[in-house]
Structure formats: structure tokens, C-alpha cells
Amino acid sequence: MMRKAERTAWWEQLPKGIRDEIDGYVLQDAMLAAARIVIDVGFVRDDIGAATAQLIVGDRYDHYGDRVARAPRSPLDLESLAYRAGGFNGHVVAIEAIWDGDTVNDWFVRLLAITAEPAKEHGIATICGTTARLYLGEEGEGEDGGTRHPAAVAAERAGSALAAHLSVPFHFASPDTPDDEAPRWRPST
């Protein structure tokens, strides 16, 4: 894997047009698209794979800092969540938290409203580590000393508060360990 100085030298030898294209994706917070270009231009010639491409793109994110147009964070306050849940067709019958993840954002939790008639799941919030730490405030890692992922702590707190507000069950099959194959909520029959 390339060290920082090697990545910088590699970046500087790229043609300006390619650097501008990659930076354009970075400024739009499109990390995967930027990494794809790095791999496309660097794999055959310089043996740059996904891990190194992610580091190179990460360097560009560091370079631009606050100029990157980050995707807005999902609100986790009860009023906003309840307002969203009230806007779906069908009666909300449960609130569910499920794990998801990718190579860019690591693990995150999706908060869903499950409706009946029509039976559907609706995304209410996406809770990544940064969003969770902002929501949890000084607790940051949660009340258990940091052993649980902050997204799980925030999802459990926000999701159970919303479920209580709506008088429906809250389901989070794997609150202690990221697991995107954990059992999903099923209505009791």
C-alpha cells in the first residue's frame, strides 16, 4: 500500500483533466465515483486497487475539507421522526432498525417505519457514526463506555422513542453487533 508521500507523487503526475474529474466527484461527496476513476486510471499502470484508491480519494477529501458538499445528516429528534412517519400511506405498525454498510461509510443503521395496507417499509433516517455522535452529544459512544457502535445506540434511543410515541413495537434484532442479515420484524399473528 502506498504511503502518503507516494500517493501525493502519484496524484501530481496525473493529467490535470483526470485530477479535475476526481476532484469534481470529491467536491460532490461522491467517494465511490472518485475511487472508481482512480482505479480505472491506476490499476493497470500502477497496481492501484480499491484500498489505495480509497486512501488517495481520502487525501483529496482532506485537501478540500469543509468545501466538500456533504450529504445532509438525517434528523433524529422525535418531532422530525414523527412528522416523517405521519407522511406515509398506510398505518405505521412498527419501527425497525437494521444494519447496513459499505466500504466508504463503514457500518450504519437505517431506521424504518413499517406500514400495513399497503405493507411497505419506509426509510426515516440513516444513522452513521458522525450523525450518531452529534445526536448523542457528550456521550458520543453511548452510555456503556463505548463498547457498542454509536449508530446502534442512537438508533435504539431514537427508534424506541418514536415507537413509544406512535404506540407501536420497536425492533432491532442486533443492537450489539453489526449484522445486516439479522432477522427482520414480523407482525405477530
C-alpha positions as a printed NumPy array, in Angstrom:
array([[  0.   ,   0.   ,   0.   ],
       [  1.238,   3.489,  -0.845],
       [  2.401,   5.858,   1.86 ],
       [  1.151,   9.448,   1.92 ],
       [  4.211,  10.832,   0.065],
       [  3.864,   8.173,  -2.646],
       [  0.162,   8.923,  -3.029],
       [  0.917,  12.634,  -3.344],
       [  3.565,  11.966,  -6.008],
       [  1.18 ,   9.662,  -7.891],
       [ -1.576,  12.295,  -7.731],
       [  0.701,  15.054,  -9.016],
       [  1.749,  13.013, -12.082],
       [ -1.858,  12.611, -13.24 ],
       [ -3.035,  14.788, -16.106],
       [ -4.936,  17.866, -14.93 ],
       [ -8.168,  16.744, -16.601],
       [ -8.236,  13.482, -14.634],
       [ -7.364,  15.279, -11.383],
       [-10.208,  17.739, -12.057],
       [-12.633,  14.888, -12.734],
       [-11.729,  13.09 ,  -9.486],
       [-11.846,  16.334,  -7.507],
       [-15.252,  17.095,  -9.033],
       [-16.604,  13.858,  -7.589],
       [-14.933,  14.552,  -4.244],
       [-16.475,  18.029,  -4.036],
       [-19.89 ,  16.417,  -4.65 ],
       [-19.185,  13.862,  -1.859],
       [-19.269,  11.036,  -4.417],
       [-16.44 ,   8.974,  -2.957],
       [-17.229,   5.765,  -4.841],
       [-17.302,   7.53 ,  -8.218],
       [-13.993,   9.249,  -7.43 ],
       [-12.399,   5.966,  -6.309],
       [-13.685,   4.252,  -9.467],
       [-11.807,   6.805, -11.622],
       [ -8.621,   6.323,  -9.556],
       [ -8.851,   2.56 , -10.058],
       [ -9.652,   2.933, -13.768],
       [ -6.566,   5.07 , -14.412],
       [ -4.232,   3.459, -11.881],
       [ -4.931,  -0.266, -11.727],
       [ -3.112,  -1.492, -14.83 ],
       [ -0.376,   1.135, -14.902],
       [  0.394,   1.399, -11.159],
       [ -1.377,  -1.575,  -9.49 ],
       [ -3.742,   0.698,  -7.571],
       [ -6.584,  -1.311,  -6.087],
       [ -9.633,  -0.351,  -4.053],
       [ -7.824,   0.175,  -0.727],
       [ -5.192,   2.501,  -2.182],
       [ -7.801,   4.315,  -4.296],
       [ -9.812,   4.966,  -1.14 ],
       [ -6.721,   6.426,   0.544],
       [ -5.981,   8.658,  -2.449],
       [ -9.564,   9.911,  -2.541],
       [ -9.458,  10.345,   1.244],
       [ -6.422,  12.593,   0.762],
       [ -8.49 ,  14.723,  -1.611],
       [-11.31 ,  14.919,   0.952],
       [ -8.733,  16.111,   3.5  ],
       [ -7.429,  18.658,   0.976],
       [-10.889,  20.179,   0.418],
       [-12.175,  19.844,   3.991],
       [-15.356,  21.863,   4.511],
       [-15.669,  22.616,   0.797],
       [-16.985,  19.078,   0.195],
       [-20.777,  19.219,  -0.229],
       [-21.582,  16.538,   2.325],
       [-24.926,  14.79 ,   2.201],
       [-27.259,  16.217,   4.83 ],
       [-27.491,  14.264,   8.073],
       [-30.8  ,  12.655,   8.968],
       [-32.582,  14.411,  11.836],
       [-33.07 ,  12.175,  14.869],
       [-35.232,  14.399,  17.055],
       [-38.623,  12.932,  17.922],
       [-40.598,  15.743,  16.299],
       [-38.879,  15.271,  12.903],
       [-39.107,  11.478,  13.014],
       [-42.791,  11.566,  13.962],
       [-43.51 ,  14.079,  11.201],
       [-41.865,  11.788,   8.639],
       [-43.68 ,   8.716,   9.953],
       [-47.   ,  10.562,   9.677],
       [-46.495,  11.226,   5.982],
       [-46.582,   7.628,   4.724],
       [-49.533,   5.883,   3.1  ],
       [-50.772,   3.139,   5.377],
       [-50.846,   2.785,   9.133],
       [-47.419,   2.544,  10.82 ],
       [-47.348,  -0.807,  12.64 ],
       [-43.693,  -0.919,  13.753],
       [-40.41 ,   0.959,  13.813],
       [-37.368,  -1.099,  12.884],
       [-33.623,  -0.505,  12.953],
       [-31.481,  -2.542,  10.575],
       [-27.751,  -2.603,   9.91 ],
       [-26.301,  -1.7  ,   6.549],
       [-22.821,  -0.814,   5.434],
       [-20.395,  -0.163,   2.636],
       [-16.698,   0.311,   2.112],
       [-16.96 ,   4.088,   2.27 ],
       [-19.186,   4.679,   5.279],
       [-18.476,   1.52 ,   7.269],
       [-21.473,   0.271,   9.26 ],
       [-24.563,   2.43 ,   9.676],
       [-28.14 ,   1.851,  10.814],
       [-31.276,   2.513,   8.795],
       [-34.37 ,   3.459,  10.789],
       [-37.559,   2.281,   9.071],
       [-41.297,   2.751,   9.53 ],
       [-43.206,  -0.411,   8.636],
       [-46.726,   0.196,   7.341],
       [-49.732,  -2.018,   6.722],
       [-52.193,  -1.577,   3.891],
       [-50.075,  -1.103,   1.928],
       [-47.442,  -3.325,   3.507],
       [-44.208,  -1.442,   2.951],
       [-41.066,  -0.241,   4.692],
       [-40.192,   3.437,   4.565],
       [-36.793,   4.926,   5.334],
       [-36.976,   7.504,   8.109],
       [-33.301,   8.073,   8.901],
       [-29.82 ,   6.821,   8.068],
       [-27.583,   6.87 ,  11.129],
       [-23.839,   6.824,  10.51 ],
       [-21.222,   7.261,  13.22 ],
       [-20.962,  11.039,  12.749],
       [-24.729,  11.552,  12.901],
       [-24.904,   9.317,  15.978],
       [-22.166,  11.175,  17.841],
       [-23.851,  14.534,  17.134],
       [-27.193,  13.181,  18.347],
       [-25.707,  11.571,  21.464],
       [-23.75 ,  14.702,  22.343],
       [-21.131,  14.294,  25.049],
       [-21.965,  10.616,  25.447],
       [-20.554,  10.077,  21.959],
       [-20.094,   6.349,  22.186],
       [-23.155,   5.694,  24.332],
       [-23.767,   5.011,  27.963],
       [-21.932,   1.681,  28.04 ],
       [-18.428,   3.143,  27.795],
       [-18.073,   2.816,  24.054],
       [-18.403,  -0.93 ,  23.506],
       [-21.39 ,  -0.526,  21.182],
       [-21.323,   1.196,  17.824],
       [-22.612,   4.779,  18.314],
       [-25.053,   4.316,  15.409],
       [-26.669,   1.424,  17.289],
       [-27.002,   3.446,  20.49 ],
       [-28.522,   6.4  ,  18.621],
       [-30.852,   4.175,  16.564],
       [-32.068,   2.377,  19.654],
       [-32.705,   5.625,  21.509],
       [-34.377,   7.496,  18.621],
       [-36.242,   4.442,  17.311],
       [-37.649,   3.35 ,  20.66 ],
       [-38.732,   6.936,  21.45 ],
       [-40.547,   7.143,  18.104],
       [-42.137,   3.721,  18.592],
       [-43.354,   4.716,  22.069],
       [-44.724,   7.986,  20.654],
       [-46.622,   6.055,  17.966],
       [-47.604,   3.213,  20.363],
       [-46.059,   0.563,  18.097],
       [-43.303,  -2.013,  18.675],
       [-39.639,  -1.191,  18.107],
       [-37.469,  -3.941,  16.613],
       [-33.677,  -4.028,  16.432],
       [-32.532,  -7.615,  16.033],
       [-28.815,  -6.992,  16.522],
       [-28.2  ,  -3.85 ,  18.592],
       [-24.846,  -5.019,  19.977],
       [-23.161,  -6.307,  16.822],
       [-23.409,  -5.088,  13.212],
       [-25.275,  -7.779,  11.276],
       [-27.013,  -6.986,   8.001],
       [-28.562, -10.459,   7.934],
       [-30.235, -10.278,  11.364],
       [-33.898, -11.394,  11.483],
       [-36.371,  -8.752,  10.368],
       [-39.539,  -7.637,  12.137],
       [-42.597,  -9.756,  11.5  ],
       [-46.113,  -8.894,  12.634],
       [-47.473, -11.166,  15.337],
       [-50.34 , -13.252,  14.043]])
